[in-house]
Each structure stands twice: as C-alpha cells, then as structure tokens.
Amino acid sequence: MNPPAWEHEQGADVRRLGDAGQMTLAGRRWEISKTLAGEWVQLIRIRERILVGYCRSLVRELDPGRWQPGRALPRKSVRMQRAPA
C-alpha cells in the first residue's frame, strides 16, 4: 500500500519532473533526479538560488547565475557528508 500523496503548502511553486527526472525553468533544462522521475517537487526561491525539495528533503540547489547545460551545481557543492559512525 502506498502512502498518501504529499500535501504542499497552499500557493507553493510545485512542478512535476519529466520522465528522466528533469524540469524546465526559465527556458533552461535542469537535471534534478532520475530517481524522482514523474514526481512532484517544490521550488523555494532564496535570493538568486532555487531549492528543489521532495517531501521534507532538499534534493537539489539550483544557481541560475552559474548555470551550465546539464548540471545544477559543480559536483563538490552537492556532495553529502557521511554521518559519523
């Protein structure tokens, strides 16, 4: 059995990702997450950056000012730290 659909705040900027986990924003194509292909994500704008969230998780941070085709941020900016053992 699947959990109920996530409910976003009223007025939230919500977009559905494409079949390959991408979305178009301001005429640019952004690769977000192949795992979330077809899912709804929320966009939160903070100054020049855009945070992409899925449920309660931050999935990607977009920086349109540093945009390069096919990449959201340089790899070193999106690496996750491993929790201490």
C-alpha positions in Angstrom: 0.0 0.0 0.0 1.3 3.5 -0.9 1.4 6.4 1.5 -0.9 9.3 0.7 0.3 12.0 -1.7 2.5 14.7 -0.1 0.5 17.9 0.5 2.4 21.1 -0.2 1.5 24.5 1.3 -1.2 26.4 -0.5 0.5 28.7 -3.1 3.7 26.7 -3.2 5.6 26.6 -6.5 5.2 22.9 -7.4 6.4 21.2 -10.6 6.3 17.7 -12.0 9.6 16.2 -13.1 9.9 14.7 -16.6 10.4 11.1 -17.5 14.2 11.4 -17.0 13.9 13.4 -13.7 14.4 16.8 -15.4 12.4 20.1 -15.5 12.4 23.2 -17.5 12.7 26.5 -15.6 13.1 30.0 -17.2 13.7 28.3 -20.6 16.5 26.1 -19.3 16.6 22.3 -18.7 17.7 21.2 -15.3 18.6 17.6 -14.4 17.2 17.1 -10.9 17.0 13.3 -10.1 16.3 10.3 -12.2 15.0 8.5 -9.1 12.2 11.1 -8.8 11.2 11.0 -12.5 7.5 11.8 -12.8 7.2 13.0 -9.2 6.1 16.5 -7.9 8.8 18.7 -6.4 8.6 22.1 -4.7 10.7 25.1 -5.7 11.7 27.5 -3.0 13.4 30.7 -4.1 16.1 32.3 -1.9 17.8 35.3 -3.5 19.4 34.1 -6.7 19.2 30.4 -5.8 16.3 27.9 -6.1 16.0 25.0 -3.7 14.3 21.9 -5.1 12.5 19.8 -2.4 10.8 16.5 -2.4 8.5 15.9 0.7 10.8 17.1 3.5 14.1 16.5 1.7 16.3 19.0 -0.2 17.0 17.3 -3.5 19.0 20.0 -5.4 20.1 23.6 -5.2 20.0 25.5 -8.5 22.0 28.6 -9.2 20.8 30.1 -12.5 23.6 32.7 -12.4 26.2 29.8 -12.7 24.1 27.7 -15.0 25.7 25.2 -17.3 23.7 22.9 -19.6 23.0 19.5 -17.9 24.4 20.5 -14.5 22.8 22.1 -11.5 25.9 22.8 -9.4 29.5 21.7 -9.5 29.9 18.2 -8.0 31.8 19.4 -4.9 28.8 21.6 -4.0 26.3 18.8 -3.8 28.3 16.0 -2.1 26.7 14.7 1.0 28.7 14.1 4.2 28.7 10.6 5.7 27.3 10.5 9.2 29.9 9.7 11.9 29.9 6.0 12.9 
